[in-house]
Amino acid sequence: MTIEQYFQQVGQQARQAARHMARASRGDKDRALAEIATSLKQQRASILAANAEDMAAGKSSGLEASLLDRLELTPARFDAMIEGLEQVMALADPVGEISDLKYRPSGIQVGHMRVPLGVIGIIYESRPNVTIDAAALCLKSGNAAILRGGSEAIRSNRAIAVCVSEGLIAAGLPGTAVQVIDTTDRAAVGEMISHPEYVDVIVPRGGKSLIERISREARVPVIKHLDGNCHVYIDDQADIDKAMAIAINAKTQRYGTCNTMETLLVAEAIAAQVLPQLAEVYLAKGVELRGCAASRALVPAMNEATEQDWAEEYLAPILAVKIVANMDAAMDHIARYSSAHTESIVTENWTRARRFLAEVDSSSVMVNASTRFADGFEYGLGAEIGISTDKIHARGPVGLEGLTSQKWIVLGDGHVRG
């Protein structure tokens, strides 16, 4: 069977399953989620063993550290997958929700009903936990899903896919409602993004080159973000202890994630108090610092930052540091270099905080909190399908509501237009 024939079969099955999912009750969908969780628990050892094989193969093939970090299913991450399923079960079902119902002068009632998007294609690298997150959110929002993970995670994804299929069938839903592409052939991606008759929206999760390619070549609408060049700005009216904790966590809690801080901005009036202390911690943790001239004057061990550093998503223990005159200068820097993912201000001045919230144009903007909170799980979405830095349809972490649309509904009682 050719890739074209294989994907045609997958696409037809997904389209048929989507019709079934659109009319599934909340009880049916929640039962499927519960059955998937049970299957994961039963198959825990075999899934972790499959992941260990993927990790060994990734290391031997020279997979970079950030991808290895995303690939690994630690016991804690495995538990988080199950917790994510349980959280999605607890969420309200958005499908069928009617809002803004109003009477018109003609006597008809007009409103909106929330409906599934249909078939969602998700293309991702590493991160086998995305297989469960995506399946759960697509299932609960009444969609069918076609999942294409990276070749480096093929064993993990196959093992997880068995649990998903078992759970769907046990709940009386079609096992083809969630299909994991069972080939590492790169041509499968081209097929997924070229068939709007089978796929209604594509969500790419991976490196910038992958997302740029999909955005450029897709004939299907795309929900995306290219990279995560996130900023923390320490204001001159910041609490030093809060600033230290936030700036350290935002960079060092995990290096290979899109919500990790890549540039630290510090107000010049407070820089001498906070920057040397921060640098000591960063350097002790093995973080390379690249700074402006003013920053390097305070921290001689800091390397010189280039123009490229201000726009870089490192996904590594490297941090760009810049001393700025004030909040306006910080916001100017963010407006020029940010990828519109996540920015945070540390300040005790709530007038400034409100300005920062209003004027910084990113998908998540924070006050006195680490950028690492920009995550569907932390936002109470149960899990996320991805993060969108677009401004149309969905923005920020995309959960259940972002996987649905609205249609107009009209309620009448024999009304005719005169």
N, C-alpha and C positions, 0 to 999 in steps of 0.2 A: 504493500500500500504506500503510495506517495504521501508526502507531507500535505499536499493540497487535498487529497482524498481523505486523509486522516482528519484534517481540521474541518472539512465539510461535514464529516460524521459528527465530530464534537459539537460543531456549531448548530447543526440541526437538532441534536439531542438537547442542547442548552436552550434553544428557542422553545422547544416543546415543553421542557421542564419549567421555563419561566412562566408559561400560562398557568401551570399547576400551582406554582409558588404564589402567584398574584392572588389566588383565591384561598390559599391556606389560612387557617385560623391561627390566632396567637397561640392557642393550646398546642396545635400541631407543631408549630415552629419551636416552641419552648421544649416540647418533648424531644424533638430532634437534637436540640442543643444539649439536653440532659443526657441523652443516649450517647452523643459524641464524647461528652465528658467522661462517662462511664467507660467507654471503649478506650479512651486515652489512658485512664488509670490502669486498666487491665493490660494494655500494651506498652506501658511505660518502659520496661526493660528493653524490649525489642526496638522501640523508637530511639532510646538513648544509645543503644548499640549501633543502630544505623547512622546516627549522628556522629558517633565516634569514628566510624569508617569514613564519613565525609570529611571530618576534621583531619584524619590521617592523610587522606588523599590530597586535601587542600595544602597541608604543610609540605608534602613531598613535591607538589607542583609549583611551590613558591607563591601561594596565595598571600596577598599582602595582609599585614596585621589587622587593619581595620575590618577587612572582610572576614578574616578568621574570627574576630571578636563577634561579628554579627551572626556568623554561622553556628557558633557553639550553642548547644542547648544544655545549659547548666541545670542542675536540679531546681534551682530557684526560678529559672526561666520556664521550665516545664510546669512548675506549680502555677506560675503566672498565666500560662495558657489556659489552664483549667479555671483559674479565678476569673479570667476574662470572659470565658463562656458563661460562668455563673452571673457575672455582672450584666452581660447582654441579656440573659434570661430575665433579669429583674427589671430591665428597662421597658418602658411603655412601647407598645407596638405603634409605630407612626402610620401604618398603612390603613387607609379608610378614614383617617381623622378629617373632620369637616370643620372649616374655620371661616370667619368673616361672612357668615350667612346673613344677608340683609334683604329686606323687601324693597323692591323697586316700585315706582309710581304705577306701573302696569299691573302690579299685584303678584308678579313672579318673585321668587326668592333666588338670589344669586350668591354663590360662595365658592370656596375652594375645597377640593378633596385631595389628600396626599396619596400618591400612588407609587409603586416601584418603578425604577428606571427600565427594568427588563433583564438584559444579560450584561453583566459587568465582567470585563476582562482585566485581570491584574497581572502585571509583569514585574517581577522583583528579583533581586539578587540576594544570595545568602539568606539570612533570617528565616529559618523554617517555621518560626512561630507566626510569621505573617500568614502562613497557610491556614492556621486556625483562626486568627483574627479576621481574615478576609472571609472565610467560610461563615463564621458566626454572624458578622455584620450583614453580609449579603443575604443569608438565610433569614435573619430576623426582619430585614426590610423587604422581604418578599421577592427578592431577585434570584436569578440563577447566576452562577459564577463559573468562569473559565480561568484557572490559575496556572501561570507559567513561571515556575521558580527557576533559579539559576542552576546550571549544570553542577556546580559545586555542592548543591544541597539535594541532589536528585534522590539519594537513598533515604534521607530524612523525610522528604516530601512524599515519597511513595508510601512510607510507613504511616505517616499521618493521614494521607488520603484514604487509606483503608478504614481508619477509624471514622472519618467523616462519612464515607459511603455507608458503613454499617449503621451509624446513628440515624441517617436520613431514612434508610429502608426500615429500620426498627420502628420509626415514628409514622410510617405509612406515607412518606414523601418520596419522590423519585430520587434514586441514587445519583442520577445524572444532574441533579440541581447544582452540585458542586463537582466540577471535573478538573483534575490536575493533569496538565499536559505531560504525557509519559514519554517524552523524548528530549534529548539534549540538543537536537538539531536547531541551529539558530534560525533556520527558515521558518520555524513555527511562530516566531515573533512577527515576521513579515505577514504571515497569514492572519494572525489575530488582529492586526491593526488595519487590515485591508478589506474587511468584510462587514460593512454596516448592516447587511441583511441578517447577520448572526449576532453581532456585538453592538450594544447601544452606547457604551462608554468604556474607555481604557483608563486604567490607573497605573502608571509606571512608578515603581519604587526601586531606586538603585542609583548608580553613579550618574554624574552629569552627562557623560557621553551617551549613555543609554536613553536618558530622558530627552536629550536634544534630538537624537535620531527619531524617537517615537513621535515627538512633537512635529518634526519636519515631515515625516513620511505618512503619518496616520490619516486614513480616510474616515476614522471614527473619532468623535469628540474625546478630548483628553483632559483629565483632572490631574494637575501636576505641580511640583516645585522642582526647580533645577538644582539648587544647592541651599545650604544653610549657613550663610555668613552672619552669625548672630553676635550682637553687641551687648555689653553691660557698661552703663555709664555711672560712675561714682561721682555724685554731685558734691559740691563743697559744703552742703548741709546734710551730708550723710552721717549716719551712726557708724563709727569705725568698726565696731564688732560685727554689725550686720553686713557691712561692705566686705569685710574679710571673709565671712562665712559664705556669702553669695558668690563672690568672685572666685573663690577656690572651688566651690561645688560646681559652678557653671562650667568650669574648664576641666576639672579633674575627676568628676564622678564617673564619666565615661568619655573617652576621646573620639570614638568612631561614630557618633550619632549626629543627626542634622540639627538638633537643638543644643548642641554644645557651643559655648561661647568661643568665638575665634578672634575677636578684637575687644580689648579692654580700653575704655576711655575714662580718663581721670581728670577732674577739674584741677586746674593748676594751684588753686588756693589750698587744696588738701593733699596734693600729690606727695609732698615731702613726708607727711604723716603716714600715709597708707601704702604707697608704692614700694618702698624698701621692705616693709613687712611682708607684703604679698610676694614680692620677688624671692624672698628667702624661702617661703613655703613652696612656690612653684619650682625653684631650682632644686630644692631637696627632693621633690617628686619627679625630677627628671624632665621638666617642661622647658623647652628652649624658648627664650624670650627675644622678640624682635621689636625694637622700639624706635621712636623718634629721637631727635637729638636731646630734647629736654628730659625724656625718660632715661636715656643712657647716662645723662649727667648725674642722675640720682642712683642709678643701678649700673655700675661700670661693667658688670658681667653680661649685660644685655647686648645682643647683636643689633646691627643696624637694620631697620626695616626699609624695604623697597616699596615703590608704588604698588607693585603687584600684591604685596602682603596685605594691604588694606582691603583687598577684594577677595582674599583667598579663603576657601573652605578647606582647612588642613586635614580634618578627621584624624588628627595625630597630636602628640604632646608638644605642640608649637602654639605660641600665643603672640599676636600682634598687640602692641601697647602704645597708646598715644595720649599725651597730656594736651588737654584742650582748655581754652580760656573759660568757658562757661557752658551752660546747657544748650544755648543756641548754637554754639560751635559744635557741640556733640551731635545735635540733631542735623546740622548741615553735613557732618561727616557720614552719619547714618544714611541720610537721603542720597548721598553720592555713591556709597559703596555697599550698602546693605542689599541682601538678596530678598528682602521683604518677608523673612521668615519670623524671627523673634528678637525683640529688643527689650532690655530691662533698665530701669533707672533705680538707683539706690539714693534715697533722699528722705529727710524728715519734713521737707517743705511741701505741703500738699497742694499748694497753688502751682508749684512747678510740676509736681506729679501729674496733676490734671492736664496741664499743657502738654506734657510728654505723651500722655495717653491720647490726647486729641490730635496732636500734630504728627506723630510718628506713624508712617503709613506702612505698617507690616501686619501680617496675619495674626500675630499675637504680640501684645505690648503689655509689659508688666511693671509693677511698682514693688520694690523691696522683695523680690523673689528671683530664684535662679531660673535661667532660661531652660533648664532641664525639665521644667514642669510643662513645657509645650508639647503635650502628648495626650492622645485621646483617652488613655487609661486614667491619667491624672485629672483630666477635665470631666471625668464622670461619664464618658461615652461608652465605657465597658472595654472598648478597644477602638482602634482606628484603622481605616482602610488606607490612609496616607495623610499627608499634609499638603494643602493647596495654598500656593501663594498667588493664584489667580484671583480676580475680583468678581468673576461671573459664576453663578450657581453656588459653588461651595468655596469657603475660605478658611484656612487654618486646619486643625485636625478634622478629618471627615469621618463622621460616625453615621448613625442610622438615618438621621434627617438628610444628610448630604447624599445619601444613596437613594433618595426618593425625589419625586418632582410633584408638582401640583397641576391639577386640571380644573377648569371651571365646571361647576355643576349648576343646573337650573332646576328649581322645583316649581311646578305649576299645577293647576287643577282645571285643565281644559282651556288654559289661556291661549289666545291667538292674538297676533299683532295686528292692530288696526291701521 
